[in-house]
């Protein structure tokens, strides 16, 4: 028995593959980033949208930006959230970021017992 953890009711599945999340006004400031995150059809074919994970480490804002189409990722940082997003926007527009393949860890990391 638990005081806090409860089973949640199952929710009906919704096909979100071709739905787009609203971007709001920030897409005016970071149009390339907004497009990467929301464009789900390219050249008439379905496209996996990118994902972004934003976090802080000490005084630095950081993100992992994942291109799910190419299975590559890039890490970007900034002193503020706005600086981070602007650096990512500039990299997406101008190119030159250090994209790296996403490692497939399979059943767990090497040397880690599963």
C-alpha positions in Angstrom: 0.0 0.0 0.0 1.2 3.5 -0.8 0.3 6.9 0.4 1.3 8.6 -2.9 1.7 6.2 -5.8 -1.5 5.2 -7.5 -2.4 3.5 -10.7 -3.4 5.9 -13.3 -6.4 5.2 -15.6 -5.4 4.2 -19.1 -6.0 7.0 -21.6 -7.3 6.4 -25.1 -4.5 6.4 -27.7 -4.4 9.3 -30.1 -2.5 9.1 -33.3 -0.3 12.1 -33.1 2.1 11.3 -35.9 0.8 14.1 -38.2 -0.4 16.5 -35.6 1.7 19.6 -34.8 2.1 21.3 -31.5 1.4 25.0 -31.5 4.5 27.0 -31.1 3.2 30.4 -29.9 5.2 33.5 -30.4 8.6 32.0 -29.7 8.6 30.6 -33.3 9.0 34.2 -34.5 12.3 34.4 -32.6 13.5 30.9 -33.4 11.9 29.9 -36.7 14.4 27.2 -37.7 14.1 25.5 -34.2 10.3 25.7 -34.4 10.4 24.1 -37.9 12.7 21.3 -36.8 10.5 20.5 -33.8 7.1 20.7 -35.5 7.4 19.9 -39.2 5.9 16.4 -39.5 5.6 16.2 -43.3 8.4 17.0 -45.7 8.2 16.6 -49.5 4.8 14.9 -49.0 6.2 12.2 -46.8 5.9 11.8 -43.0 8.9 13.1 -41.1 10.0 12.3 -37.5 10.2 15.6 -35.7 13.3 16.6 -33.7 13.3 16.6 -29.9 15.0 18.8 -27.4 15.9 18.2 -23.8 16.9 21.3 -21.9 18.6 21.2 -18.5 21.0 23.1 -16.3 24.4 22.1 -15.0 25.7 24.5 -12.4 25.3 28.0 -13.9 25.1 26.8 -17.5 22.0 26.0 -19.6 22.4 23.0 -21.8 20.4 21.0 -24.3 20.5 17.8 -26.2 18.9 18.3 -29.6 18.0 15.0 -31.4 17.4 14.7 -35.1 15.3 11.5 -35.1 15.3 11.3 -38.9 19.1 11.0 -39.1 19.5 9.5 -35.6 22.1 12.1 -34.7 22.4 14.5 -31.8 24.1 17.7 -30.9 24.7 19.3 -27.5 24.5 23.1 -27.1 25.0 25.4 -24.1 24.6 29.0 -23.1 24.8 31.2 -20.0 21.0 31.9 -20.2 18.1 30.0 -21.8 17.8 32.7 -24.5 21.5 32.4 -25.3 21.2 28.6 -25.5 18.2 28.8 -27.9 19.8 31.5 -30.0 23.0 29.4 -30.3 20.9 26.4 -31.4 18.9 28.5 -33.8 22.2 29.9 -35.3 23.6 26.4 -35.7 20.5 25.1 -37.4 20.5 28.0 -39.8 24.2 28.3 -40.5 25.3 24.7 -40.1 28.6 23.7 -38.6 27.4 22.1 -35.4 29.1 18.9 -34.1 26.4 16.3 -34.9 27.2 12.9 -33.5 25.5 9.5 -34.1 23.2 8.3 -31.3 24.7 5.2 -29.8 22.5 2.1 -29.5 23.0 0.8 -26.0 20.9 -2.3 -26.7 20.0 -4.0 -23.5 22.1 -1.7 -21.4 25.4 0.1 -21.3 28.6 -1.9 -21.8 29.8 -3.4 -18.5 26.4 -2.7 -16.8 24.5 -5.8 -15.6 20.9 -5.8 -16.7 
